[in-house]
Amino acid sequence: MECHILSKDKVKDFLNALGNYELVAPLTRNGVTAFEPIANPQEAELDLINQPHPPKRFIFPQTEVLLTFDKANKAKEPKTRAGQKQQIIFGIRPCDARSFSILDPVFEKDYPDPYYLNKRESTILIGIQCSQPYPNCFCTSVGGDPSSSEGLDLLLFDLGESYLLEVITPKGEQLTKETSSVLSAPSADQEKEKDKIQAEAREKIQRNIEIQAIPEKIKEHFDHTIWKELAEKCISCGICTYTCPTCYCFDIQDERIKGKGARVRIWDSCMFSEYTLHASGHNPRPTRAERLRNRIHHKFKQNIELYGVPGCVGCGRCITLCPANEDLIENLQEIRKL
């Protein structure tokens, strides 16, 4: 693959050269790093240490207006990203970039979703390799890697005083042409250093889970009491789904105010009791046990059957951020023992 060197003291110049794009990058406020639109490239940071929220919302927004309407029954779709500036998400982790590869077939097949697909097509992803994986990362257990390029257009490797920039796609190649004035050619030693960093990062993954047997175990023990046991700590807060880069459940609501209205799509969570509540009052998943079982079933059986991969990238957020200390890896290990 084509590679370039970007000196760390030229990162801001690199971003300034991309003025024709809308920039989304990590921004730290009150000790928490989150992806935000960046008007001034000087504000952008490359902080992989504390990112509780994935940048999923910039392609699949938490709240999205699908159309508006009025008393005269005139409906109007909002402007899409088509024909607008492309957006760049800068500093994304490989697991979060890979999550879009998992989401793509969900929104492409059967009933293509133009709202998601337009934003996906007009988004460029610049990632940074995870040289220091989180304590709860387990990406290598679900087909990922701290250096995975899946879903990315460019991938940065931290060499100390500079980044080695690896070109993945034609979109990424175009960016390197637009920023060529701040890039240089890598030496043979720098390319060898990249290989060393990749190997060392894999060795730093502290947690692993063998998932090959999980789908069959879920099928065989669908009505087992283990689901109730695993759900004892769960408080149905939904943080595992709202911070998950691959969850895509949503609700659609019509809102009206003074003769005008909007059809709005909003994130939902299968961990909420109202998620499957019927108008009749019946709920096929009335307890936390059924809801936790459904989430694990979807990610580690159904998604594999439908799309060939688990619906999980192993980012570990659901483990780290759960207020009740529900641990997905421990739960999967208990299922494997059945």
PyMOL commands that set and color helices and strands:
alter all, ss='L'
color gray80, all
select helices_A, chain A and resi 8-16+41-43+55-58+94-108+114-121+139-142+170-178+180-182+188-203+214-220+226-230+239-242+288-307+317-320+328-336
alter helices_A, ss='H'
color red, helices_A
select strands_A, chain A and resi 3-7+22-29+32-37+63-70+75-76+87-92+123-128+154-158+162-167+183-184+250-257+260-267
alter strands_A, ss='S'
color yellow, strands_A
deselect
rebuild
show_as cartoon
